[in-house]
Structure formats: structure tokens, C-alpha cells
Amino acid sequence: MIRFLGLRLAASALTLGVVLQPAPSHAAAPAAAPAAAEVRMAHISVVATGKGSPVILIPGLSSPRAVWDGVVPGLAKTHRVYVVQVNGFAADAPGANLSPGVLDGVVADVHALIAKEKIAGAAVVGHSMGGLAALMLAKTHPGDAGKLMIVDSLPFIGTLFAPTATVAMIEPRAKAMRDMQAASYGKPADAVAATAIADRLALKPESRAKVAAWAKAADPRVSAQAMYEDMTTDLRPAMPQIATPITLVYPWAASGPSEAQAKALYTTAYAGAPNVRFVGIGDAAHFVMLDQPAAFQAAIGGFAG
């Protein structure tokens, strides 16, 4: 059962967008205008709303900032909320993300945002690949995040393929997947594949519809490089030095492993971190904020304070 959970998470982090790409007529389409002013940077764009203590939200692979729509209004009542979007997702221009260094670039831009806005000590929330970016931020810039919420993400996803996996073992597979996905740029999207992938990442029909649409809108060149970097980043050696408090949110469902089995996977993965609290949300898959919006709103509200 734990192996099943690991494969589900691997699929969640690594296949979102692998065979899904915008058709040529959509590849350069601009994203819909946000309600608040958008600040564009080399690797990300940011929309800020609300007043109060700062919260930064970072989405995952191929996901737009809209993944946080269910929590932003509530948070903005008492917080200044900075909603990140990686350039190249949501039919947005890829910016600097057509070159290697996507994750490092995301971290550098978030760090620059924190410095510019003078919000050191912000609460930082990251989902999936965004969770890995949040951990990288805490490692590289320890003063930037006062606390982290990591949503269904691991310090090294390679362990889901084999418990003894190393970056060197995973890299050939990651490279092949990256190259295959990048080569699909400009080809028509595969609706059947979109549905199959979305069915693995979410439980509710409305959640699955959103996930499939988001994957289609992402630039596969950006998704490919970001996926490769996600697969070949191993933060396990750094975990004991990340003193930033971590709240780890993990989903579980009756159709898969039990809550105890799911928690065991994450407690093992984060055993090296000195300050971790685990929060399970049931009847949910990888996109827990879509499958269980009320429970996730409560979890993020309690985290942000």
C-alpha cells in the first residue's frame, strides 16, 4: 500500500503535463488578466492582495496561481497574500524558464520579492514542486521564511522509485522524460491522456476537470525542465539544517492507503528535519486544496495564524 502511495505521488509530481501541451494556436496566448496588479519577474509573476502579515503561495508543476483560489479570499482578510505563478504555466510567456535553472530561478525571484517588499519571516506555502521550491528557499535563505507549509511534496522524489535511489540513478530517466516532453511542444493536446493524468491527481470530477485544463495550458518546454530539476534535486542532506518550522500536509483516501500508512511515508521522508508537524486531510488526492477546500482552508488558516 505504501508503494502504491509512492507511485501516486510520483505520478502527481512528474507526469502533470508530460503528454499535455497547448496546441500551436494556444502556445503564445496571454493569460487572463488578474484582478490585482501583476508583477512580472524573470522566472515568476506575482499578484498580491489583502493586508496584514505576509503569506506567499507557490503552486506546483504546470499549475497556475488559480490553484489557490479557494484560500486566497479567506487569507486576504487578515494577511497580505502574494500568489506566485511560474512563467510558462497558465498559457503565460515562459520568460527565462526556457533555460536550465527553473527551480533556482523561482527561488531567487521569491527571495528578491521578499527583499523588495521587506517581508522577511513570511509564511510560505508550496504545493508539490512548489513545496520543493519552498524547502530550497529555507535552505538557501534561512531568514526569508518564518514558517513553511509543504503540501504533498518530498525532499527527494527519487526515493519513490527506489528507497536507495540517488540523483545519479534517477538522472537518466529524468533526462529521457524531459526530452520527450519538450519535444511535444506545439503538438495537439491529448484529451484522453489529460483525463487519465487528472484522474490520478484528484478525486472529485470538478477537481479533475481543472487539473486537466491547467496541464494543457502549460508550456511543455517549461514543464519538462522543471520536472527534470524536481527529479534531480535531493534535499535530504540539508534537512537537519532547515530549522524553519514545517507543517506537512498530506492527503489520503479510502481508495488508497490508510491515513496511518500515508503518514508513515511522510514521517520517514522528513525524519531529518528538526521541526515538522503533520496534518492529514482525508478523501483527497494530490490536489488536496481542490478535493477538500474547506478542510484545506482550515489547515492553511491555522498555519498562517
Phi and psi in degrees as a GROMACS rama.xvg file:
@    title "Ramachandran Plot"
@    xaxis  label "Phi"
@    yaxis  label "Psi"
@TYPE xy
-63.6038  -38.4845  ILE-2
-61.6322  -40.7079  ARG-3
-59.4987  -43.7885  PHE-4
-62.2129  -42.7871  LEU-5
-61.9683  -42.4719  GLY-6
-65.8724  -35.8922  LEU-7
-63.6108  -43.5092  ARG-8
-67.2264  -39.5168  LEU-9
-60.8344  -44.0064  ALA-10
-61.5447  -39.555  ALA-11
-60.1891  -46.6248  SER-12
-81.3356  -27.284  ALA-13
-113.642  -14.5395  LEU-14
-108.305  -4.74308  THR-15
-66.956  103.198  LEU-16
100.303  -4.05055  GLY-17
-59.901  -41.8011  VAL-18
-116.734  18.1716  VAL-19
-119.166  129.705  LEU-20
-153.162  154.914  GLN-21
-68.0757  142.257  PRO-22
-63.9615  159.191  ALA-23
-52.0314  -35.3761  PRO-24
-70.1194  -16.633  SER-25
-106.441  -9.76797  HIS-26
-59.3062  -34.0448  ALA-27
-108.901  13.6991  ALA-28
-67.4936  135.891  ALA-29
-72.2475  152.456  PRO-30
-71.8616  156.366  ALA-31
-62.7018  144.17  ALA-32
-65.029  128.448  ALA-33
-73.5897  160.395  PRO-34
-68.7489  -34.6602  ALA-35
-105.883  165.429  ALA-36
-62.506  138.003  ALA-37
-102.159  130.362  GLU-38
-102.05  121.541  VAL-39
-99.5206  136.324  ARG-40
-126.797  -179.034  MET-41
-63.0348  -40.3997  ALA-42
-114.386  -17.7168  HIS-43
-139.358  166.39  ILE-44
-124.325  156.691  SER-45
-137.115  135.636  VAL-46
-119.036  129.138  VAL-47
-114.895  142.979  ALA-48
-151.172  156.428  THR-49
83.9359  175.176  GLY-50
-135.802  147.439  LYS-51
130.96  -161.878  GLY-52
-64.664  145.501  SER-53
-79.6273  141.135  PRO-54
-132.229  130.343  VAL-55
-112.787  128.984  ILE-56
-114.059  123.487  LEU-57
-118.752  117.915  ILE-58
-79.4406  174.864  PRO-59
-96.5453  -166.225  GLY-60
-57.7051  126.568  LEU-61
65.9402  6.34464  SER-62
-94.5413  142.402  SER-63
-87.126  174.045  PRO-64
-65.1743  -18.9734  ARG-65
-61.7517  -15.8504  ALA-66
-60.3622  -22.7312  VAL-67
-97.3065  7.05725  TRP-68
-56.4521  -31.2029  ASP-69
-73.5512  -17.4407  GLY-70
-113.603  -20.7094  VAL-71
-60.7923  -47.5028  VAL-72
-57.9234  -41.4881  PRO-73
-67.0936  -43.826  GLY-74
-64.6774  -37.4721  LEU-75
-67.9724  -12.5017  ALA-76
-67.5937  -29.2366  LYS-77
-132.606  5.23087  THR-78
-139.706  154.38  HIS-79
-87.7131  114.251  ARG-80
-107.176  123.233  VAL-81
-106.318  113.246  TYR-82
-105.146  113.736  VAL-83
-87.2897  149.042  VAL-84
-138.383  131.492  GLN-85
-75.0025  130.435  VAL-86
-60.1288  131.697  ASN-87
106.166  -14.2961  GLY-88
-97.7441  160.898  PHE-89
59.8981  36.449  ALA-90
61.3269  22.1975  ALA-91
-88.1416  158.601  ASP-92
-61.9673  140.495  ALA-93
-73.5872  -18.9167  PRO-94
56.4827  -131.022  GLY-95
-81.4376  1.58722  ALA-96
-84.4169  9.47847  ASN-97
-87.4685  -3.48989  LEU-98
-109.696  158.658  SER-99
-58.6173  154.529  PRO-100
99.6996  28.175  GLY-101
-63.3834  -51.7632  VAL-102
-65.7251  -43.1495  LEU-103
-60.8958  -37.2379  ASP-104
-66.9583  -40.494  GLY-105
-60.5026  -46.4805  VAL-106
-62.2598  -43.0595  VAL-107
-63.0591  -40.2105  ALA-108
-69.124  -40.1389  ASP-109
-63.9622  -40.3193  VAL-110
-61.2605  -43.5434  HIS-111
-64.0919  -38.4411  ALA-112
-61.6692  -45.3471  LEU-113
-62.2603  -41.2077  ILE-114
-66.6216  -44.7449  ALA-115
-63.6412  -42.1304  LYS-116
-85.7293  -6.11295  GLU-117
55.9683  52.6421  LYS-118
-122.023  32.7137  ILE-119
-55.3457  137.668  ALA-120
93.8337  8.76912  GLY-121
-62.1464  153.582  ALA-122
-78.916  127.238  ALA-123
-118.725  128.826  VAL-124
-118.696  128.721  VAL-125
-133.836  135.574  GLY-126
-105.766  130.333  HIS-127
56.4502  -120.357  SER-128
-57.454  -33.5972  MET-129
-64.5021  -29.2068  GLY-130
-68.4168  -39.7088  GLY-131
-63.704  -41.8208  LEU-132
-61.3244  -39.283  ALA-133
-63.8826  -40.8865  ALA-134
-64.3825  -39.9235  LEU-135
-62.7548  -38.7185  MET-136
-62.4337  -45.65  LEU-137
-64.8638  -33.2559  ALA-138
-71.516  -46.5808  LYS-139
-80.9001  -35.4728  THR-140
-130.925  78.333  HIS-141
-57.2721  -26.8398  PRO-142
-86.2389  -6.35972  GLY-143
-71.8951  -44.3133  ASP-144
-105.813  125.278  ALA-145
-77.3986  -28.1769  GLY-146
-160.917  155.521  LYS-147
-121.843  139.499  LEU-148
-115.287  116.957  MET-149
-105.904  121.347  ILE-150
-107.418  108.315  VAL-151
50.024  60.4244  ASP-152
-145.096  155.006  SER-153
-124.44  155.487  LEU-154
-65.3934  -28.4487  PRO-155
-149.57  110.869  PHE-156
-73.9507  -15.2161  ILE-157
-60.4016  -25.2446  GLY-158
-66.0124  -15.9526  THR-159
-75.1449  -21.2867  LEU-160
-84.7791  -33.4871  PHE-161
-162.982  134.259  ALA-162
-57.5627  -28.8181  PRO-163
-100.045  16.9798  THR-164
-62.2793  148.879  ALA-165
-125.507  166.957  THR-166
-58.7635  -40.8448  VAL-167
-61.8057  -34.328  ALA-168
-72.3893  -35.8962  MET-169
-83.3398  -27.9764  ILE-170
-56.4893  -43.4375  GLU-171
-60.331  -41.3973  PRO-172
-64.832  -43.1536  ARG-173
-61.8177  -41.4997  ALA-174
-63.9775  -43.5792  LYS-175
-62.9871  -43.1004  ALA-176
-64.5536  -41.9991  MET-177
-60.2339  -48.6588  ARG-178
-65.2356  -39.6465  ASP-179
-63.8704  -43.9359  MET-180
-68.3256  -44.347  GLN-181
-61.5409  -33.7905  ALA-182
-69.6019  -14.3124  ALA-183
-83.5295  -2.39776  SER-184
-56.9772  132.067  TYR-185
88.1913  -6.31835  GLY-186
-90.0726  156.497  LYS-187
-61.4253  145.304  PRO-188
-69.4258  149.025  ALA-189
-99.0744  104.101  ASP-190
-65.0536  -35.5307  ALA-191
-65.5239  -44.5623  VAL-192
-65.0317  -37.6553  ALA-193
-59.3653  -44.0619  ALA-194
-66.511  -42.3094  THR-195
-62.9465  -42.4998  ALA-196
-68.5828  -45.9715  ILE-197
-60.4707  -34.0497  ALA-198
-65.7085  -25.6365  ASP-199
-82.7733  -23.9806  ARG-200
-96.928  -16.2993  LEU-201
-146.124  157.655  ALA-202
-101.461  -38.8605  LEU-203
-84.8915  143.119  LYS-204
-54.7827  -41.8393  PRO-205
-69.1894  -31.9539  GLU-206
-67.0002  -44.6907  SER-207
-63.2852  -38.0879  ARG-208
-62.4376  -41.3216  ALA-209
-65.9036  -45.3079  LYS-210
-61.6633  -43.0689  VAL-211
-62.5562  -42.5244  ALA-212
-65.7233  -40.4354  ALA-213
-64.8952  -42.137  TRP-214
-62.6474  -40.0242  ALA-215
-63.6042  -32.8473  LYS-216
-81.1357  -15.5246  ALA-217
-77.3916  143.585  ALA-218
-71.1355  118.238  ASP-219
-66.4357  -21.0426  PRO-220
-68.4731  -41.2568  ARG-221
-70.7095  -46.0081  VAL-222
-58.4958  -38.8947  SER-223
-63.5929  -48.1797  ALA-224
-68.2677  -40.6891  GLN-225
-64.1211  -39.6984  ALA-226
-62.7282  -44.242  MET-227
-59.4686  -45.0847  TYR-228
-67.9628  -36.0849  GLU-229
-60.7987  -46.022  ASP-230
-67.2856  -28.8692  MET-231
-106.821  16.8487  THR-232
-104.808  122.349  THR-233
-120.805  105.16  ASP-234
-95.9707  4.76827  LEU-235
-56.1661  -43.4592  ARG-236
-63.7617  -24.9326  PRO-237
-88.587  -12.6815  ALA-238
-57.9704  -40.5922  MET-239
-61.8863  -23.0288  PRO-240
-90.3853  -7.38969  GLN-241
-86.8746  94.0773  ILE-242
-82.038  -12.282  ALA-243
-57.4141  128.828  THR-244
-58.6068  134.928  PRO-245
-117.835  130.375  ILE-246
-105.589  117.066  THR-247
-102.257  114.269  LEU-248
-97.3518  124.874  VAL-249
-128.416  139.692  TYR-250
-91.4184  158.211  PRO-251
-153.741  158.502  TRP-252
-150.43  156.662  ALA-253
-62.3812  -24.9317  ALA-254
-79.152  -5.48767  SER-255
-130.713  -148.314  GLY-256
-64.0864  157.633  PRO-257
-69.249  169.596  SER-258
-60.3504  -41.6407  GLU-259
-63.5774  -39.8669  ALA-260
-67.957  -40.2524  GLN-261
-64.374  -45.1681  ALA-262
-61.6136  -35.7451  LYS-263
-60.6003  -38.1889  ALA-264
-61.051  -44.6961  LEU-265
-78.4101  -35.3243  TYR-266
-65.68  -35.7651  THR-267
-66.1703  -44.555  THR-268
-64.1743  -33.6998  ALA-269
-105.042  19.12  TYR-270
-60.4975  -28.2282  ALA-271
-79.2194  -16.0992  GLY-272
-78.7829  135.627  ALA-273
-77.6997  -16.8371  PRO-274
-145.205  86.5641  ASN-275
-129.227  134.652  VAL-276
-118.984  135.469  ARG-277
-107.414  134.188  PHE-278
-128.487  114.137  VAL-279
-93.8938  140.857  GLY-280
-126.07  117.47  ILE-281
-84.4032  166.923  GLY-282
55.1473  46.84  ASP-283
-149.602  154.193  ALA-284
-112.783  -155.857  ALA-285
-55.5788  -42.0798  HIS-286
-86.4636  66.8984  PHE-287
-62.4102  -32.2011  VAL-288
-68.8432  -20.9889  MET-289
-89.6612  -41.1913  LEU-290
-70.9457  -36.9999  ASP-291
-133.844  70.6591  GLN-292
-61.5149  -39.0343  PRO-293
-67.4713  -45.0285  ALA-294
-65.0061  -39.2829  ALA-295
-69.9434  -38.7171  PHE-296
-58.6713  -42.1006  GLN-297
-64.6034  -41.9026  ALA-298
-65.8874  -44.8196  ALA-299
-73.8866  -31.6014  ILE-300
-65.567  -42.8654  GLY-301
-66.1019  -35.8701  GLY-302
-66.5987  -48.2108  PHE-303
-70.047  -30.7808  ALA-304
